[in-house]
Amino acid sequence: MTISAHASSAVLVAACSAAGLDPSAAEPIRIAENEIWRLPGQRAIVRIARPGQSAAAVREVNVAQWLADNDVPAVRALPVDQPVEVSGRPVTFWEELPAHTNGTVHDVVQLLKRLHPLPVPDFPLGELDPFVRVSERIDAATSLTEDDRSWLWQRHEELQRQWAQRPSGLPDCVVHGDAWVGNVARTARGPILLDFERVSVGPPEWDLVSTAVKLTTTGAVSAPEYAEFCDLYGVDVTEWEGYELLAGARELRMATYAAQHAATRPEWAKEAQYRVDCLRGRRGPRPWKWTGIM
């Protein structure tokens, strides 16, 4: 795919021009809620966010610098004036990673052990919202029946009420917000943390739940892998009284993410429906076998 083949090519071209980069050979890496493009020969990655995400883009760049200042292995923002906003879409620019593979559960916990003890920075991060964009995703999930969407709304409201009265746990800290193997790159120099869109202040259990549900909900993480994760971090979040709440919120996010994209990508409709069926008790007890859609 070339940039001329995609509707957002004008945004990419204008943003790169403002940053002094050449977009003529840009290659798409991932086109989803956010668009990720590679600029060959420039060791640069361009991230085009959704409209209305300017504050989040500023926060991501600030977080990247803060992590660098604290020697946390993480993707670095390019030293350009950013973010750049084009047609209401904030665009950020990042160093291209060296050769890498997806991270492992071991890598995730190593990075969380580096992140969670850090003092909260002096720029605004905001409080963790486990339900950010869930409403929009349900609205967009037109491949589902109205009955299924109604159930998702009810589940959403139920979990929000429980979140407002959640039990206490570990002290709040800076959390990544979406800490799973897909947001960690394994390089020859070790694991590197990616994607700071959801970095905020909140219960560290939220970062731990992302791995725990891969054991208890989807079966993507083995019992020995999870035992090592808990041993390295020093906590098994599944033993905490608030686990079912946080796991339920994570499951809802995963189901509505698939459902949102199934509305425009029919090849994902079967997986989206399967996830909703699981949550509604139509596919037996956990763990289920959810398949990634991107």
MIFITI-792722 format. One record per residue: x, y, z of N, C-alpha, C in turn; residue in one letter. Coordinates in pm, whole numbers, plus 50000, padded with zeros to 5 digits. Layout:
// MIFITI-792722
[rec [X Y Z] [X Y Z] [X Y Z] a],
...
***
This chain:
// MIFITI-792722
[rec [50085 49881 50000] [50000 50000 50000] [50089 50124 50000] m],
[rec [50056 50221 49918] [50125 50349 49920] [50037 50452 49982] t],
[rec [50094 50566 50017] [50014 50667 50085] [49905 50720 49995] i],
[rec [49925 50718 49863] [49822 50768 49773] [49699 50680 49772] s],
[rec [49713 50558 49822] [49602 50464 49823] [49517 50476 49948] a],
[rec [49556 50563 50038] [49483 50571 50164] [49425 50709 50185] h],
[rec [49306 50714 50245] [49233 50840 50258] [49306 50943 50344] a],
[rec [49391 50898 50435] [49458 50992 50524] [49592 51038 50470] s],
[rec [49619 51013 50341] [49749 51049 50286] [49778 51197 50299] s],
[rec [49675 51281 50286] [49697 51426 50297] [49742 51464 50438] a],
[rec [49688 51399 50538] [49728 51424 50677] [49875 51385 50695] v],
[rec [49910 51268 50644] [50048 51220 50656] [50146 51315 50588] l],
[rec [50114 51355 50467] [50204 51442 50391] [50221 51576 50462] v],
[rec [50111 51636 50505] [50119 51767 50570] [50196 51760 50701] a],
[rec [50171 51656 50781] [50239 51644 50910] [50388 51621 50892] a],
[rec [50425 51536 50798] [50568 51511 50774] [50638 51636 50723] c],
[rec [50570 51711 50638] [50628 51835 50588] [50657 51931 50703] s],
[rec [50564 51941 50798] [50582 52030 50912] [50698 51985 51000] a],
[rec [50724 51854 51005] [50831 51799 51089] [50963 51785 51015] a],
[rec [50966 51823 50886] [51089 51813 50810] [51123 51673 50766] g],
[rec [51022 51588 50748] [51041 51450 50706] [50980 51428 50568] l],
[rec [51029 51326 50498] [50983 51296 50362] [50887 51178 50364] d],
[rec [50758 51200 50330] [50660 51091 50335] [50641 51016 50204] p],
[rec [50722 51044 50103] [50693 50994 49969] [50694 50842 49960] s],
[rec [50773 50776 50043] [50781 50629 50038] [50718 50563 50160] a],
[rec [50631 50635 50228] [50573 50585 50353] [50505 50450 50335] a],
[rec [50525 50363 50434] [50467 50228 50434] [50376 50211 50555] e],
[rec [50254 50160 50537] [50166 50139 50652] [50212 50020 50734] p],
[rec [50215 50037 50864] [50244 49926 50956] [50115 49872 51015] i],
[rec [50028 49963 51057] [49903 49921 51119] [49800 50032 51100] r],
[rec [49686 49996 51042] [49579 50091 51020] [49459 50044 51101] i],
[rec [49437 50108 51215] [49326 50070 51303] [49270 50198 51365] a],
[rec [49246 50198 51497] [49198 50320 51562] [49299 50433 51543] e],
[rec [49425 50398 51550] [49532 50490 51514] [49606 50432 51394] n],
[rec [49668 50519 51315] [49744 50474 51199] [49893 50486 51226] e],
[rec [49967 50380 51195] [50110 50378 51217] [50178 50360 51080] i],
[rec [50268 50453 51048] [50339 50451 50920] [50489 50452 50943] w],
[rec [50562 50387 50854] [50709 50385 50856] [50762 50470 50742] r],
[rec [50866 50546 50771] [50933 50626 50668] [51068 50561 50639] l],
[rec [51077 50479 50534] [51201 50406 50505] [51319 50501 50484] p],
[rec [51433 50459 50538] [51555 50536 50522] [51569 50652 50617] g],
[rec [51466 50680 50694] [51471 50793 50788] [51464 50749 50933] q],
[rec [51451 50617 50953] [51441 50560 51087] [51335 50631 51169] r],
[rec [51220 50655 51104] [51113 50731 51168] [50980 50658 51152] a],
[rec [50898 50667 51257] [50763 50613 51259] [50667 50729 51283] i],
[rec [50558 50732 51206] [50458 50837 51220] [50330 50774 51275] v],
[rec [50276 50837 51376] [50153 50788 51438] [50044 50893 51424] r],
[rec [49937 50859 51351] [49825 50950 51329] [49711 50905 51419] i],
[rec [49676 50990 51513] [49572 50955 51610] [49435 50999 51561] a],
[rec [49333 50960 51634] [49196 50998 51601] [49173 51145 51630] r],
[rec [49074 51205 51565] [49039 51343 51599] [49002 51354 51747] p],
[rec [49034 51467 51806] [49000 51490 51946] [49099 51434 52044] g],
[rec [49214 51385 51996] [49312 51323 52085] [49438 51407 52102] q],
[rec [49426 51538 52084] [49545 51624 52092] [49609 51621 52231] s],
[rec [49526 51628 52335] [49581 51626 52471] [49652 51494 52499] a],
[rec [49595 51385 52449] [49657 51253 52468] [49791 51246 52395] a],
[rec [49797 51306 52277] [49921 51304 52200] [50031 51381 52272] a],
[rec [49996 51497 52328] [50093 51574 52406] [50141 51491 52524] v],
[rec [50048 51423 52590] [50085 51341 52705] [50179 51227 52663] r],
[rec [50153 51164 52549] [50239 51055 52504] [50382 51101 52483] e],
[rec [50399 51217 52420] [50533 51270 52397] [50600 51302 52530] v],
[rec [50526 51363 52622] [50582 51392 52754] [50620 51266 52829] n],
[rec [50536 51163 52819] [50566 51036 52885] [50693 50975 52828] v],
[rec [50710 50981 52697] [50830 50925 52635] [50956 50992 52688] a],
[rec [50952 51125 52702] [51069 51196 52755] [51092 51161 52902] q],
[rec [50983 51149 52977] [50993 51115 53120] [51052 50976 53138] w],
[rec [51010 50881 53054] [51066 50746 53062] [51215 50747 53027] l],
[rec [51250 50826 52925] [51392 50837 52889] [51472 50894 53005] a],
[rec [51418 50996 53070] [51488 51059 53183] [51506 50962 53300] d],
[rec [51416 50863 53307] [51422 50765 53416] [51481 50631 53373] n],
[rec [51544 50631 53255] [51617 50512 53206] [51528 50389 53192] d],
[rec [51402 50410 53160] [51313 50298 53132] [51322 50264 52983] v],
[rec [51351 50141 52947] [51361 50106 52805] [51224 50123 52736] p],
[rec [51215 50221 52650] [51088 50253 52586] [51116 50322 52453] a],
[rec [51020 50317 52364] [51034 50386 52236] [51050 50536 52262] v],
[rec [51134 50601 52183] [51165 50742 52203] [51098 50829 52097] r],
[rec [51050 50944 52140] [50994 51042 52048] [51108 51113 51974] a],
[rec [51088 51142 51845] [51189 51214 51769] [51201 51358 51821] l],
[rec [51320 51415 51812] [51342 51553 51861] [51292 51657 51761] p],
[rec [51162 51658 51738] [51099 51757 51651] [50986 51823 51729] v],
[rec [50939 51937 51680] [50828 52007 51745] [50701 51927 51720] d],
[rec [50648 51865 51823] [50532 51779 51808] [50448 51777 51936] q],
[rec [50323 51731 51923] [50256 51679 51803] [50220 51788 51703] p],
[rec [50199 51745 51579] [50150 51831 51472] [50004 51795 51449] v],
[rec [49918 51894 51439] [49776 51867 51416] [49738 51904 51273] e],
[rec [49677 51808 51204] [49633 51828 51066] [49489 51779 51054] v],
[rec [49401 51866 51011] [49259 51832 50995] [49201 51772 51123] s],
[rec [49244 51827 51237] [49193 51781 51366] [49257 51655 51417] g],
[rec [49351 51597 51344] [49415 51471 51385] [49558 51500 51433] r],
[rec [49589 51467 51558] [49725 51488 51608] [49819 51380 51556] p],
[rec [49937 51423 51517] [50036 51333 51459] [50165 51343 51541] v],
[rec [50220 51227 51577] [50344 51223 51653] [50448 51142 51576] t],
[rec [50575 51162 51613] [50688 51105 51537] [50782 51034 51634] f],
[rec [50824 50913 51596] [50897 50826 51687] [51017 50762 51619] w],
[rec [51116 50728 51700] [51231 50655 51648] [51188 50515 51606] e],
[rec [51233 50473 51489] [51206 50336 51446] [51286 50239 51530] e],
[rec [51223 50132 51572] [51291 50032 51654] [51388 49950 51571] l],
[rec [51492 49897 51632] [51577 49800 51562] [51499 49671 51540] p],
[rec [51561 49575 51474] [51497 49446 51449] [51443 49390 51580] a],
[rec [51317 49342 51577] [51255 49298 51702] [51145 49197 51674] h],
[rec [51102 49131 51780] [50986 49044 51779] [50891 49092 51887] t],
[rec [50773 49031 51892] [50681 49063 52001] [50743 49025 52135] n],
[rec [50707 49101 52237] [50756 49071 52370] [50694 48945 52428] g],
[rec [50742 48908 52546] [50692 48791 52617] [50631 48835 52749] t],
[rec [50564 48744 52816] [50509 48772 52948] [50622 48813 53043] v],
[rec [50736 48749 53031] [50852 48783 53113] [50894 48928 53087] h],
[rec [50894 48968 52961] [50931 49105 52926] [50835 49206 52987] d],
[rec [50706 49176 52980] [50604 49267 53033] [50629 49293 53181] v],
[rec [50649 49189 53258] [50665 49208 53402] [50797 49280 53433] v],
[rec [50901 49255 53355] [51026 49327 53376] [51006 49478 53362] q],
[rec [50930 49518 53260] [50908 49661 53237] [50815 49721 53340] l],
[rec [50714 49647 53383] [50625 49698 53487] [50701 49719 53618] l],
[rec [50797 49632 53645] [50878 49649 53765] [50964 49775 53758] k],
[rec [50996 49819 53637] [51070 49944 53620] [50978 50066 53627] r],
[rec [50855 50050 53575] [50762 50162 53565] [50692 50194 53697] l],
[rec [50633 50095 53761] [50545 50119 53875] [50610 50190 53994] h],
[rec [50738 50168 54025] [50796 50237 54141] [50829 50385 54117] p],
[rec [50821 50432 53992] [50862 50570 53964] [50766 50669 54028] l],
[rec [50818 50783 54075] [50729 50887 54127] [50645 50946 54015] p],
[rec [50525 50990 54049] [50437 51051 53950] [50502 51177 53896] v],
[rec [50507 51196 53763] [50573 51314 53707] [50497 51442 53735] p],
[rec [50560 51556 53705] [50498 51684 53736] [50412 51740 53622] d],
[rec [50393 51662 53516] [50299 51702 53411] [50171 51619 53426] f],
[rec [50056 51669 53379] [49930 51599 53404] [49919 51468 53327] p],
[rec [49882 51363 53399] [49856 51233 53338] [49708 51197 53338] l],
[rec [49635 51246 53437] [49495 51208 53448] [49481 51074 53520] g],
[rec [49360 51048 53567] [49332 50923 53637] [49293 50813 53539] e],
[rec [49327 50692 53573] [49293 50577 53490] [49142 50566 53470] l],
[rec [49102 50547 53346] [48963 50520 53312] [48958 50387 53236] d],
[rec [48919 50279 53303] [48917 50148 53235] [48815 50139 53123] p],
[rec [48726 50238 53114] [48615 50229 53019] [48626 50332 52906] f],
[rec [48742 50392 52890] [48758 50492 52785] [48730 50429 52649] v],
[rec [48646 50494 52571] [48605 50456 52435] [48514 50334 52429] r],
[rec [48479 50273 52540] [48389 50158 52534] [48252 50200 52479] v],
[rec [48201 50315 52521] [48072 50361 52470] [48074 50377 52318] s],
[rec [48181 50441 52269] [48193 50460 52124] [48201 50327 52050] e],
[rec [48269 50232 52111] [48282 50101 52046] [48147 50029 52038] r],
[rec [48069 50037 52143] [47937 49973 52139] [47849 50041 52034] i],
[rec [47854 50173 52031] [47778 50247 51929] [47814 50202 51789] d],
[rec [47943 50177 51766] [47991 50142 51633] [47975 49995 51598] a],
[rec [47935 49913 51694] [47933 49766 51674] [47808 49722 51601] a],
[rec [47792 49767 51478] [47667 49742 51404] [47656 49600 51348] t],
[rec [47763 49521 51358] [47751 49382 51314] [47677 49296 51417] s],
[rec [47664 49348 51540] [47594 49275 51646] [47444 49303 51641] l],
[rec [47367 49215 51700] [47223 49238 51711] [47197 49347 51816] t],
[rec [47079 49405 51809] [47042 49505 51908] [47037 49445 52047] e],
[rec [46998 49319 52057] [46994 49253 52187] [47134 49241 52246] d],
[rec [47231 49202 52163] [47369 49191 52212] [47425 49328 52251] d],
[rec [47395 49429 52172] [47444 49563 52205] [47379 49614 52334] r],
[rec [47252 49584 52352] [47185 49623 52475] [47250 49556 52596] s],
[rec [47284 49430 52580] [47350 49358 52690] [47486 49421 52720] w],
[rec [47561 49457 52616] [47691 49522 52637] [47677 49654 52711] l],
[rec [47573 49731 52677] [47549 49856 52749] [47521 49829 52896] w],
[rec [47439 49728 52924] [47407 49695 53063] [47531 49650 53139] q],
[rec [47613 49568 53072] [47737 49521 53135] [47830 49639 53161] r],
[rec [47838 49729 53067] [47919 49849 53082] [47876 49929 53204] h],
[rec [47748 49954 53216] [47696 50033 53329] [47719 49961 53461] e],
[rec [47701 49829 53461] [47723 49752 53583] [47868 49762 53630] e],
[rec [47962 49748 53538] [48102 49755 53573] [48143 49895 53617] l],
[rec [48086 49996 53554] [48115 50133 53596] [48071 50158 53740] q],
[rec [47954 50106 53776] [47906 50121 53915] [48001 50050 54011] r],
[rec [48046 49933 53975] [48138 49859 54062] [48273 49929 54073] q],
[rec [48319 49987 53963] [48447 50058 53963] [48444 50175 54060] w],
[rec [48331 50244 54067] [48318 50359 54156] [48329 50318 54303] a],
[rec [48306 50190 54332] [48314 50141 54470] [48415 50026 54482] q],
[rec [48518 50031 54400] [48614 49921 54395] [48689 49906 54527] r],
[rec [48729 49786 54560] [48804 49765 54684] [48944 49823 54673] p],
[rec [49003 49854 54785] [49139 49907 54786] [49238 49793 54758] s],
[rec [49352 49832 54707] [49456 49735 54676] [49592 49797 54695] g],
[rec [49680 49777 54600] [49812 49836 54606] [49801 49988 54588] l],
[rec [49898 50065 54637] [49894 50211 54620] [49894 50250 54473] p],
[rec [49817 50354 54441] [49814 50403 54304] [49954 50445 54260] d],
[rec [49979 50435 54129] [50108 50472 54072] [50086 50505 53926] c],
[rec [50193 50536 53855] [50183 50552 53710] [50165 50413 53649] v],
[rec [50058 50397 53571] [50031 50269 53505] [50039 50288 53355] v],
[rec [50077 50183 53287] [50083 50188 53141] [49944 50194 53081] h],
[rec [49852 50118 53138] [49714 50122 53095] [49676 50017 52993] g],
[rec [49775 49963 52920] [49748 49858 52822] [49870 49768 52812] d],
[rec [49908 49712 52926] [50035 49641 52939] [50020 49494 52901] a],
[rec [50042 49464 52774] [50039 49325 52728] [50153 49305 52629] w],
[rec [50174 49181 52586] [50291 49150 52503] [50290 49226 52371] v],
[rec [50172 49264 52321] [50165 49340 52197] [50218 49481 52208] g],
[rec [50235 49530 52330] [50290 49664 52351] [50432 49659 52407] n],
[rec [50497 49548 52382] [50638 49532 52418] [50711 49474 52298] v],
[rec [50824 49533 52264] [50908 49481 52156] [51033 49418 52215] a],
[rec [51068 49299 52168] [51190 49234 52215] [51300 49257 52113] r],
[rec [51405 49324 52155] [51519 49353 52069] [51642 49280 52122] t],
[rec [51751 49290 52047] [51875 49226 52091] [51925 49285 52222] a],
[rec [51883 49409 52251] [51924 49476 52375] [51825 49455 52489] r],
[rec [51716 49384 52462] [51618 49361 52566] [51482 49417 52529] g],
[rec [51384 49407 52619] [51248 49452 52589] [51235 49604 52593] p],
[rec [51146 49654 52509] [51120 49798 52499] [50970 49822 52509] i],
[rec [50930 49916 52591] [50789 49947 52612] [50737 50038 52500] l],
[rec [50616 50011 52453] [50554 50086 52344] [50419 50141 52387] l],
[rec [50366 50236 52310] [50227 50281 52316] [50189 50342 52451] d],
[rec [50195 50474 52458] [50170 50544 52583] [50034 50613 52586] f],
[rec [49944 50570 52499] [49813 50635 52487] [49733 50628 52616] e],
[rec [49747 50521 52692] [49666 50502 52812] [49745 50521 52942] r],
[rec [49864 50574 52935] [49941 50598 53057] [49867 50698 53145] v],
[rec [49854 50664 53272] [49776 50746 53365] [49815 50708 53507] s],
[rec [49744 50763 53603] [49767 50727 53744] [49649 50643 53791] v],
[rec [49679 50528 53850] [49572 50440 53894] [49626 50317 53963] g],
[rec [49541 50220 53989] [49584 50099 54059] [49675 50014 53972] p],
[rec [49791 49974 54022] [49881 49890 53942] [49818 49757 53903] p],
[rec [49716 49717 53977] [49648 49591 53942] [49595 49592 53799] e],
[rec [49561 49712 53748] [49507 49719 53612] [49611 49671 53510] w],
[rec [49737 49704 53531] [49843 49656 53442] [49866 49506 53458] d],
[rec [49846 49454 53579] [49866 49311 53602] [49752 49227 53543] l],
[rec [49634 49283 53543] [49516 49211 53493] [49530 49176 53345] v],
[rec [49597 49261 53268] [49611 49235 53125] [49675 49099 53098] s],
[rec [49770 49060 53181] [49831 48927 53166] [49745 48819 53231] t],
[rec [49687 48851 53345] [49608 48750 53417] [49490 48701 53334] a],
[rec [49423 48790 53261] [49308 48745 53181] [49350 48654 53068] v],
[rec [49478 48664 53027] [49526 48572 52923] [49536 48429 52976] k],
[rec [49540 48416 53108] [49534 48284 53171] [49389 48244 53198] l],
[rec [49316 48332 53268] [49183 48293 53318] [49072 48306 53215] t],
[rec [49089 48396 53116] [48982 48422 53021] [49008 48361 52885] t],
[rec [49125 48386 52828] [49149 48343 52690] [49240 48222 52677] t],
[rec [49309 48185 52784] [49397 48069 52777] [49522 48090 52694] g],
[rec [49557 48216 52663] [49673 48244 52579] [49804 48237 52657] a],
[rec [49796 48243 52790] [49914 48233 52876] [49903 48105 52957] v],
[rec [50011 48029 52963] [50010 47902 53036] [50023 47926 53186] s],
[rec [49986 47825 53263] [49999 47835 53408] [50144 47859 53451] a],
[rec [50244 47788 53393] [50383 47817 53432] [50426 47959 53397] p],
[rec [50384 48009 53279] [50419 48146 53243] [50360 48244 53343] e],
[rec [50235 48222 53381] [50171 48314 53474] [50233 48304 53612] y],
[rec [50270 48185 53653] [50335 48169 53784] [50466 48246 53789] a],
[rec [50542 48243 53679] [50667 48319 53673] [50639 48469 53678] e],
[rec [50535 48513 53608] [50495 48653 53608] [50467 48699 53752] f],
[rec [50389 48622 53824] [50354 48658 53963] [50476 48656 54053] c],
[rec [50562 48557 54033] [50681 48546 54116] [50773 48666 54096] d],
[rec [50788 48711 53971] [50876 48824 53942] [50817 48955 53994] l],
[rec [50686 48972 53982] [50626 49096 54028] [50606 49096 54179] y],
[rec [50577 48977 54233] [50555 48966 54378] [50410 48969 54419] g],
[rec [50318 48967 54321] [50174 48972 54350] [50102 48885 54248] v],
[rec [50001 48811 54294] [49909 48742 54204] [49776 48815 54211] d],
[rec [49747 48893 54108] [49629 48978 54110] [49499 48898 54111] v],
[rec [49503 48771 54067] [49381 48689 54067] [49335 48659 54209] t],
[rec [49423 48677 54307] [49387 48651 54447] [49328 48775 54516] e],
[rec [49330 48888 54446] [49277 49013 54501] [49126 49017 54487] w],
[rec [49056 49073 54585] [48910 49072 54583] [48852 49156 54468] e],
[rec [48931 49246 54412] [48882 49326 54301] [48911 49266 54164] g],
[rec [48963 49144 54161] [49005 49087 54032] [48890 49071 53935] y],
[rec [48779 49018 53979] [48669 48994 53886] [48620 49123 53822] e],
[rec [48621 49232 53897] [48581 49361 53841] [48677 49403 53731] l],
[rec [48808 49405 53761] [48904 49450 53662] [48912 49355 53543] l],
[rec [48901 49225 53570] [48900 49130 53459] [48776 49150 53372] a],
[rec [48664 49178 53435] [48541 49204 53360] [48554 49326 53271] g],
[rec [48619 49430 53323] [48641 49551 53243] [48734 49523 53126] a],
[rec [48838 49444 53150] [48930 49410 53042] [48861 49323 52937] r],
[rec [48781 49228 52980] [48705 49145 52885] [48612 49230 52800] e],
[rec [48544 49325 52864] [48453 49412 52790] [48529 49493 52686] l],
[rec [48645 49544 52722] [48727 49619 52627] [48764 49532 52508] r],
[rec [48806 49410 52534] [48849 49320 52428] [48733 49283 52335] m],
[rec [48617 49262 52393] [48500 49225 52313] [48451 49342 52228] a],
[rec [48443 49460 52287] [48391 49574 52212] [48492 49624 52109] t],
[rec [48620 49604 52134] [48721 49639 52034] [48700 49557 51907] y],
[rec [48683 49427 51925] [48659 49340 51809] [48528 49375 51740] a],
[rec [48425 49403 51819] [48294 49432 51762] [48295 49563 51684] a],
[rec [48365 49662 51735] [48374 49790 51663] [48434 49770 51525] q],
[rec [48544 49698 51517] [48612 49682 51389] [48542 49582 51297] h],
[rec [48466 49490 51353] [48391 49397 51270] [48285 49468 51186] a],
[rec [48242 49586 51230] [48141 49661 51155] [48192 49703 51018] a],
[rec [48324 49722 51005] [48381 49763 50877] [48474 49658 50818] t],
[rec [48504 49553 50895] [48590 49445 50846] [48516 49313 50868] r],
[rec [48435 49270 50773] [48350 49152 50791] [48427 49025 50830] p],
[rec [48555 49018 50793] [48632 48898 50827] [48651 48883 50977] e],
[rec [48622 48988 51056] [48636 48981 51201] [48502 48962 51272] w],
[rec [48395 48955 51195] [48261 48948 51256] [48243 48820 51337] a],
[rec [48298 48709 51287] [48283 48582 51359] [48350 48587 51495] k],
[rec [48472 48642 51500] [48544 48652 51628] [48474 48747 51723] e],
[rec [48425 48859 51670] [48354 48956 51755] [48230 48892 51816] a],
[rec [48154 48819 51736] [48034 48755 51787] [48069 48648 51890] q],
[rec [48177 48576 51863] [48220 48471 51956] [48254 48530 52094] y],
[rec [48322 48644 52094] [48357 48705 52222] [48233 48747 52299] r],
[rec [48137 48805 52231] [48013 48844 52298] [47938 48720 52348] v],
[rec [47934 48617 52266] [47868 48492 52307] [47933 48435 52433] d],
[rec [48065 48442 52440] [48134 48393 52560] [48091 48473 52683] c],
[rec [48092 48604 52670] [48056 48687 52785] [47911 48665 52828] l],
[rec [47826 48631 52733] [47685 48612 52765] [47652 48468 52810] r],
[rec [47756 48385 52826] [47734 48250 52877] [47689 48150 52774] g],
[rec [47709 48180 52646] [47663 48090 52540] [47770 47991 52497] r],
[rec [47894 48007 52547] [48004 47923 52500] [48076 47852 52612] r],
[rec [48005 47828 52721] [48063 47753 52830] [48152 47837 52918] g],
[rec [48217 47773 53016] [48298 47846 53114] [48434 47888 53057] p],
[rec [48497 47982 53126] [48635 48022 53094] [48729 47904 53121] r],
[rec [48847 47902 53060] [48897 47996 52960] [48842 47965 52821] p],
[rec [48827 48072 52741] [48784 48059 52602] [48907 48072 52512] w],
[rec [48887 48060 52385] [48998 48069 52288] [48973 48189 52196] k],
[rec [48997 48308 52249] [48980 48427 52166] [49104 48444 52076] w],
[rec [49078 48481 51953] [49184 48497 51852] [49204 48644 51823] t],
[rec [49329 48687 51817] [49357 48827 51787] [49306 48866 51649] g],
[rec [49258 48991 51636] [49203 49032 51507] [49298 49124 51433] i],
[rec [49410 49164 51492] [49506 49251 51423] [49647 49208 51457] m],
***
